[in-house]
Each structure stands twice: as C-alpha cells, then as structure tokens.
Amino acid sequence: MSQVKIRIERDPAWWAAVAADPDVLPWLGEVTPAQVGLWAGSASVMPLAAEHGGFMFVQVAPTIVEMHSLFTPAGRGREVIRAGVQAIGFVFNQGAAMITTYEVDGNPRSRPPRGAGFVACGDWRDAPSIGRLRPFRLDIEAWKATPFWKGDSCLQ
C-alpha cells in the first residue's frame, strides 16, 4: 500500500479549489470556497492537506480543536483514512487534548470513525444553512487506546 503524505498547506487557492469541487460545495452551506481558502491562513487554524483534500483544525480552546474535512471524490477512502491518522496524531502531538467534530445529517462521509476513538457527545441539532449536526469528540486517551496511535506526529 502506498503511503499518504500530509503537509501544512496555507495556500488559499488550493483549499478554495477543493471546496469548489461539485461534490464538496453542497456541504459548505453558506460558506464560499474563497472563505474556506482564507481560513487556511488564519493563525487559529492548522490546515493539513493530502493530495485530494485535507483537514482544518480550528483552535477553540487552549487544548481543544475542532476538525473539519474536505476531500474530493478522488481522495475518499484510503487517502482520507491514512491522512486522518497522520493529521490526528500530529494535532495531538502539538498539544491538543481533545478533537471535536460534527456529523452532518444526510452525509455519511462526515461521520467520524468510531474505530479511531470518536464518540457521539450530544443529540442532533439544527444548524443554520447546513442542516442537522451531531457532535463527536476524541480525547487523547481514547486515541492512545486505538491501533492508530504511533506516539509521534507522522507528519511527512
């Protein structure tokens, strides 16, 4: 199996192009691809990219980050899984103690993998322009209990 390499990617045009993909765009709600691109340059965001998309980790508290993923169809499947393992490992090794994210009702690709230690931590709730969301969390101890934990950042 080939190795997926992730990188810190702050180029707004790169992220805007991923967000503008016809299979990604409908899930952005009222957010534009250009706005997604601008987030990549924010000091409160760690944008980790693979070949066909990536993850944006937004600092919401000193040791808590919120994870957002954007992958075109070409990157779904193995690339998302391998890049996700590396990205989560990297973020935890940068000092995060918890990662939060959301599942979007009607988008099964947005459901975080329970095998990676994610657990639902609330009920479905309405979100303007996106629909219904269900929150999930992953704390570092749950991550360390998975077979994915390597004890290092895995950033290539």
TAGIPE-V486088 format. One record per backbone hydrogen bond with DSSP energy under -0.5 kcal/mol. CO is the residue of the C=O (numbers start at 1). NH is the residue of the N-H. If there is no record, write none. Layout:
((CO	NH) (CO	NH))
This chain:
((6	156) (7	9) (7	49) (8	10) (10	12) (11	15) (12	16) (13	17) (14	18) (15	19) (16	20) (18	21) (21	24) (21	25) (22	26) (24	27) (25	28) (26	29) (28	31) (32	36) (33	37) (34	38) (35	39) (36	40) (37	40) (38	41) (39	42) (42	45) (44	59) (45	47) (46	48) (46	57) (47	9) (47	49) (48	55) (49	7) (52	72) (53	50) (54	70) (55	48) (55	57) (56	58) (56	68) (57	46) (57	59) (58	60) (58	66) (61	64) (63	97) (63	98) (64	60) (64	61) (65	67) (65	100) (66	58) (68	56) (70	54) (72	75) (72	76) (73	76) (75	80) (76	78) (77	81) (78	82) (79	83) (80	84) (81	85) (82	86) (83	87) (84	88) (85	89) (86	90) (87	91) (88	92) (89	93) (90	94) (91	94) (91	96) (92	95) (97	140) (98	65) (99	138) (100	67) (101	136) (103	105) (103	134) (104	107) (107	110) (108	111) (113	116) (113	118) (114	117) (119	137) (125	133) (127	130) (127	131) (131	127) (132	105) (133	125) (134	103) (135	121) (136	101) (137	119) (138	99) (139	143) (140	144) (141	145) (143	146) (143	149) (146	149))
